[in-house]
Every structure is written in C-alpha cells, then in structure tokens.
Amino acid sequence: MKITEKDVEYVARLARLELTGEEKVKFTGQLESILSYIDKLNAIDTKNVPPTSHALSLKNVWREDKLELCPENVRETMLSNAPEREDDFFRVKKVIE
C-alpha cells in the first residue's frame, strides 16, 4: 500500500500532532514499510492455524501451599531485633489518632 505525505498529515491531525516537513517524510517511509510488512503477513495462508492468545501453552507453575511450622528459636530471633516488644509481638507507635 502506498502511503503519501497527505496520509501522514491526516493521521497527525487526528492525533493532534504537529509535524515538520522532515518528520512527515520520515514517517511516510516508516508507515509504508510497516504496511508492506502487514501485506506480506496477509498473504500467508492461515486457514489451518487455530486462533491463539499466546504463542506458548501456559500452565500454572505455582507450588501447592503447605503449612510448615517454623522452629521456636526463629520467633525469638525475630523478636530480639525489635526496638520495642510486648510479649510475642512487635510494639509500634499508634498510627491512627
């Protein structure tokens, strides 16, 4: 498909873009290249190709959740790093007044 500078000006106007003469020439070539590639793709027979949403098959790669208890010393180690502590909890300043 042949793209002209007039086509580029029309698209630029729709997109509310101001283009210089140099940009119009540059974008004319680029758009023509893109559309010629699309023409090549349209020429390919895809009748026997099933529609897909992704090129590769997808599967869930997450592991199953399992409950695991941590050793007792882990809790004490974490709480020992707290600036303030109350029983088995971190003590923090009141956030909402």
HELIX and SHEET records of a PDB file:
HELIX    1   1 GLU A    5  LEU A   14  1                                  10    
HELIX    2   2 GLY A   21  ASN A   42  1                                  22    
HELIX    3   3 GLU A   72  SER A   80  1                                   9    
SHEET    1   A 2 ARG A  85  GLU A  86  0                                        
SHEET    2   A 2 PHE A  89  PHE A  90 -1                                        
END                                                                             
